[in-house]
Amino acid sequence: MDNPISVNFVGLNYFPEPFGIAPYATGLCRALAERGHRVNVITGMPHYPEWRIQPPYRRKWAMTETVDGMPVRRVRHSVPKSVSNSRRLLMETTFGLRAACSGWGTPDVVICTSPALVATAAVCMRNRASARRPAIGVWVQDLYSVGLNETQKSSFAAEAASRLESWVLRTADGVIVPHDRFRVQLVEKLGVEPAKVETIRNWTHVRSTDGDDGPAERARFGWSDNEIVVLHAGSMGVKQGLENVVRAAQIAAERNLNLRFVLAGDGNQRHVLEEMSLQTTHLDIRDPFPDSDFRAALRSADVLLLNERPGVAEMSIPSKLTSYFQSGTPVLAATSPLSNAAGEIKNARAGIVIDSGEPALLVDAAVALGSDAPLRRRLGDNGIRYAAEELREDAALNRFEEWIRRLAGRPTSLTADLQRGRI
């Protein structure tokens, strides 16, 4: 291509991790490389959502492999067996130091993801100390300052995170957020210049396929036709608050309801949930679905569940929603009515929202939605339509490419259209 850009992508999470930031990071880098740009990836060892380094990478201190035709440099870092603020800080610090000390070459632009905020700070500090300073762009998926205020009691930790987050984002040459509500937080609470912040939505990365045989697929997953299947697919961490689902399954068993909850995924709370559910017959906890089965599982369930811990509202937008909407299966969200997730579901008209931390209410809502086939079809169709109109991958990647061109000082004619709001 004419005038290609050299891009270094630095992020803790990347392929083959199946959830969270990794599919988006991988998709962006792949798209840039396919469009002729020179992309160099510096990332960690695959460890999420299990919080264990995957077997092929466990004995590696550092390695370089080729993924989608790009060099991917992996560096070893701490991975906590049980997650706490201090252990996560150690993980991000060890990754950040190793990433900042890696060979960068001479990129035009360095793109970092947050999470990992501390690693992004290390990259910013290296850049400030360099004679040749490429432009720095930060892609924000979670807000640490908001998250700590919502999930922790330590005001000191929240204040420290807020100061660091503010410094990193004000230092960056450009910032991408996945929703306008994040943009408001950055500008009003963290003091980031409005002109630096741009919203690019997370896209649907699950490929659409037709012709799934519903009954056959349900049978393959062990789900019968006479039960309501409520599926939660994704990470089992603290902010998901999935103890609520275990209690709901216990209530369903006590009432002898034909209601099955399924938690498919992994995470640092999985063993706790498994211990809680030992005597529960209405809950299955299973490993993540492989890519080949993921969409079929979403389509085969009657209801897709999003559950958030009480108090979680603005720290992130669950990435699972993009896949949920694309599946055509309605969403049941147990979350704050003021949360980012609730706002997204209401905008899509693709599900119903109930209060978080209310297991009996979750059971009642699951039975009501699972028993109403016309409503489920209507909500599912709305989700597909919203994904097609608002969460298109090609539109998001076009905007990312143009953003990176602007950071590098090489905008195209697309810039004027973007600035006028035509795209």
PEFEN-V301709 format. One record per backbone hydrogen bond with DSSP energy under -1.0 kcal/mol. CO is the residue of the C=O (numbers start at 1). NH is the residue of the N-H. Records with the same first field share a line. If there is no record, write none. Layout:
CO->NH + NH
This chain:
5->38
6->108 + 109
7->40
8->111
9->42
10->113
14->17
21->25
22->26
23->27
24->28
25->29
26->30
27->31
28->32
29->33
30->34
31->35
32->37
33->36
38->7
40->9
41->73
42->11
43->75
46->54
47->51 + 52
54->57
55->58
57->60
61->76
63->74
65->72
67->70
70->67
71->41
72->65
73->43
74->63
84->88
85->89
86->90
87->91
88->92
89->93
90->94
91->95
92->96
93->97
94->98
95->99
96->100
97->101
108->135
109->8
110->137
111->10
112->139
114->141 + 142
116->120
117->121
118->122
119->123
120->124
121->125
122->126
123->127
124->128
125->129
127->130
135->110
136->173 + 174
137->112
138->176
139->114
143->147
144->148
145->149
146->150
147->151
148->152
154->158
155->159
156->160
157->161
158->162
159->163
160->164
161->165
162->166
163->167
164->168
165->169
166->170
167->171
168->172
174->138
175->198
176->140
177->200
179->183
180->184
181->185
182->186
183->187
184->188
185->189 + 190
186->192
193->196
194->197
196->175
198->177
212->214
213->217
214->218
215->219
216->220
217->221
218->223
219->222
228->260
229->302 + 303
230->262
231->305
232->264
236->269
238->241
239->309
241->244
242->246
243->247
244->248
245->249
246->250
247->251
248->252
249->253
250->254
251->255
252->257
257->259
258->228
260->230
261->284
262->232
263->286
264->234
266->236
267->270
269->273
270->274
271->275
272->276
273->277
277->280
282->261
284->263
286->265
290->293 + 294
293->297
294->298
295->299
296->300
297->301
303->231
304->332
306->334
309->312
313->340
315->143
318->321
319->322
320->324
321->325
322->326
323->327
325->328
330->304
331->352
332->306
333->354
334->308
336->339
339->343
340->344
341->345
342->346
343->347
344->348
345->349 + 350
350->331
352->333
354->335
358->362
359->363
360->364
361->365
362->366
363->367
364->368
365->369
366->370
367->371
369->372
372->376
373->377
374->378
375->379
376->380
377->381
378->382
379->383
380->384
381->385
382->386
383->387
384->388
385->389
386->390
387->391
391->204
392->396
393->397
394->398
395->399
396->400
397->401
398->402
399->403
400->404
401->405
402->406
403->407
404->408
405->410
406->409
412->415
414->418
415->419
416->420
417->422
418->421
